[in-house]
Every structure is written in C-alpha cells, then in structure tokens.
Amino acid sequence: MNAKPKRAIVFAYHNVGVRCLKVLLAGGVDVALVVTHQDSATENIWFESVLSLCETEGIPYVTPDDAKSPELLARLRALQPDLMFSFYYRHMLPQAILDVAPAFNMHGSLLPAYRGRAPVNWAVLHGATHSGASLHEMTAKPDAGAIVAQQMVPILPDDTAFEVFGKVTVAAELALYHVLPALLDGTAPRMPNDLAQGGYFGGRKPEDGRIDWHKPAQEVYNLHRAVAPPYPGAFTDSGPHRYTIERARLAAGPAPAGMAPGLAVVDNAIVGVCGDGRMLAIHGLLADGLRISPTELQARLTHQRAQTEPR
C-alpha cells in the first residue's frame, strides 16, 4: 500500500518561493495551502509570482496582511500539516505558528554567515567569494535553527547581486531537492548552526546606495555590484542632479594625476574617481532617471564648475 502523501503548508514569495514550491510538488507533497504576498504597486517586480503558480496549479492560497492574525493561525491548525516551509516569505512567523508543525526555512546564504535580511546583497557588498542557500529548522530567533541542507555557489569578481541571486535560487532548489526524501521520511540530518560565527544583518534601503567617492575603488565597486539594477542602484548627487550607475567595471589603470574623487569624463568615457586613485569605468549612467552620454555629462560638470568658481 502506498503511504499517504505528507501534507505541507508553505509560506512563499519571490523566485526562491516559486522554485522550491515546484520541488515540493514534484516530490509528491500535498501542498494544502500557500501563504504569500500581494505584489506591491510601489515595488519593481522583477521576480516570479508565487500567486500565479498557485493559480496555475490549483493550490489554495491566502495573502494576509498580518501573519500573526488569529484567523490565519486557526486555519493552519485546522489543516493539520505534517510539515511547514518558508521560502522567502517576508514576515516573521510567530511561535504559535511554528508550533503547528515542524517548520523549515530556506535562507539565501551559507549559514551561519549573513543571517537576517538581504543576505545576497550584503555578501556582495562585503566582497564575499561564495554564497549559497541553507535549509534550516525554524525557531523564534531568525536563521538560528539547525541546518538541514546547504548548497554553495561562487561569487565571481564582477557578479552583481542580481546575478548571484540567480545562482542562489538554483542552489535553494538543489538543496531542497536533495534533502526532501529524507525530510519526508524523518531521516534528514541536523547540522549545528554556530551563531558565534557569521553575523546578523538588517534590511537595506535605497539611501544605503549613496556613494562615498573618497573610499577605495574596490569598496565603491562592491557597492555598485550589491545594488545594481534591478535593485535601486548606487548613486551620487552632483549639483542639482542625481546620477545612478547602471553598469560599471573596475578600471585597469589609475586615474590621471590630480583628479578629485567623483564623477568625471576621461578620454570621452565616464569614470568615477575614488579615494585610492583608482577608477570605476562607468558604461551606463542615469541622470535623474535618464541615460546620459559622456559629452552631456562633461557639459554639465563644466557648467557646474563655472558656477562655483570665484569670479
């Protein structure tokens, strides 16, 4: 006689939510309910939709504003799940929900490193050479439970956070795919999550992308990589204008002698001069949201200098 499929409740959002939910379905899991988010009209939605997947697959779903509501808790308890999963769901789950069934969260780093919010962006910002995905037991303290599975991915020197997130999405799918049979039959391993290692990081805001050109070029470049589109982008204000970097690389050579830190045009190319005398070669620059050419930027910078020089 075939064993009855394990019943799961899934909290999910974003690409990782879509891919991991597909792994559960392929693994024969009875997904009784998905808890997800309505997309925000104020957000750049560049990722896949869990809600659309549920509609395609005929999976019941809800989009509560408050994950702590008594109504949601009552519905979860009534479903009597064997397991619960959280795949990039954006709200913390209260202990009362975690008590409903064994719960597992997929986190976008190799725990215990980069616990908390925006782990991929923080890893790129700090110049990490690798990242990955970790499936771990959920506890009241975020990203603190025992690790069940991990998958590592490299971060190449010029990778943006968007590119790394694509790798981490695949890593999450692989980690869950390989451990799912053991999770379903109760034999999945438990590895220690040493909270004395790594660190906890908070969420990032658009203002965190402001460039300090006095910093070394590698730090400025890492900031660009960490927040490059489709994230809000690294930016600098010059005169009345805000300039946001779309695409850039570390320049091979140093800046011409005597150049002050900041945006400049050298040999008809846009550069960012940094505090250590090195430069970013900027291949795409937005001025107040519109792409600007080296000639246009040079004219603006020349006009700005003329306005500020003593007469």
Helices and strands as residue ranges (DSSP letters): E 7-12, H 14-26, E 30-35, H 50-57, E 61-62, H 70-79, E 83-87, H 95-98, E 103-107, E 115-116, H 119-125, E 130-137, E 147-154, H 161-185, E 200-201, G 206-209, H 217-227, E 235-238, E 241-254, E 262-266, E 269-273, E 278-287, E 290-291, H 294-308
